[in-house]
Amino acid sequence: MKKILSTQYVAAMNATAGSFVINPRLQRWFWLLAVNFPETNSLNTIYSAFMLKHFAKFKGTISEQVIPVIKSTLSLHNEVSAKFRKTAANFHYEFNVRHLTNVF
């Protein structure tokens, strides 16, 4: 028999898919960390910083369109995520920051 000391466990669970029952004897060893989706103002600031820096080397007419494109994309993302809600039948309807970043 081997004795294992000074170890840490890291685990992740999807709160909207899979089994929702966790054995309390197992659960007592973990703590919960939940990160909410960023607000629209935060996303606008993040994407504006990246996009304005990137398009600064282009002509003024192109770089002027960066802010409207970001606002339109965030608006579209909000509408799509509100309309296509995640359900048991449509478990793949998950719209997160990674998918939003792929647009840019």
C-alpha positions in Angstrom: 0.0 0.0 0.0 1.3 3.4 -0.9 0.8 6.6 1.1 0.3 9.8 -1.0 0.8 13.0 0.9 0.6 16.8 0.1 -1.6 16.4 -3.0 -4.2 18.8 -4.5 -7.2 17.9 -6.7 -8.4 20.2 -9.4 -11.8 19.4 -11.0 -14.2 21.2 -13.3 -17.9 20.6 -13.8 -20.4 21.9 -16.3 -23.4 23.1 -14.2 -25.8 22.7 -17.2 -24.8 19.3 -18.5 -24.2 15.8 -17.2 -25.1 14.5 -13.8 -26.3 17.0 -11.3 -25.8 14.6 -8.3 -22.5 14.8 -6.5 -21.7 12.6 -3.6 -21.4 14.8 -0.5 -18.4 12.9 0.7 -16.6 13.8 -2.5 -18.0 17.4 -2.6 -16.7 18.3 0.8 -13.1 18.4 -0.6 -13.9 21.1 -3.2 -14.8 24.7 -3.2 -16.9 26.5 -5.8 -15.6 29.2 -8.2 -18.1 30.6 -10.7 -17.3 33.2 -13.2 -20.1 35.2 -14.8 -20.2 36.3 -18.4 -18.7 39.8 -18.6 -21.0 42.8 -19.0 -21.3 44.5 -22.4 -19.3 47.5 -21.3 -16.4 45.3 -20.3 -16.5 43.4 -23.5 -16.7 46.7 -25.5 -13.6 48.0 -23.7 -11.6 44.7 -24.2 -12.4 44.4 -27.9 -12.0 48.1 -28.6 -8.5 48.0 -27.2 -7.5 45.1 -29.4 -9.2 46.2 -32.6 -8.3 49.9 -32.4 -4.7 49.0 -32.0 -4.8 46.6 -34.9 -6.6 48.9 -37.3 -4.5 52.0 -36.4 -2.2 51.1 -39.3 -5.0 51.3 -41.8 -6.6 54.3 -43.4 -8.9 56.5 -41.3 -12.1 55.3 -43.0 -11.5 51.7 -42.1 -10.5 52.4 -38.5 -13.6 54.5 -38.0 -15.8 51.4 -38.5 -14.2 49.5 -35.7 -16.5 50.8 -32.9 -19.8 50.2 -34.9 -18.7 46.7 -35.8 -17.9 45.9 -32.2 -21.3 47.3 -31.0 -23.1 45.4 -33.7 -21.4 42.1 -32.9 -22.1 42.4 -29.2 -25.7 43.3 -29.9 -26.0 40.3 -32.3 -24.4 38.0 -29.7 -26.8 39.2 -27.0 -29.8 38.5 -29.3 -28.6 35.1 -30.4 -27.8 33.9 -26.9 -31.2 35.2 -25.7 -33.2 33.5 -28.5 -31.3 30.2 -28.6 -31.4 29.1 -25.0 -29.6 26.0 -23.9 -32.0 23.1 -23.2 -31.7 19.4 -22.7 -32.5 18.9 -26.4 -30.2 21.7 -27.5 -27.3 21.3 -25.1 -24.8 22.6 -27.7 -26.3 26.1 -27.6 -23.6 27.7 -25.5 -22.4 31.1 -26.5 -19.3 32.2 -24.5 -16.5 34.7 -24.8 -14.4 32.2 -26.8 -17.0 32.1 -29.5 -17.4 35.8 -29.4 -13.6 36.2 -29.8 -13.6 34.0 -32.8 -15.7 36.7 -34.6 -12.9 39.2 -34.1 
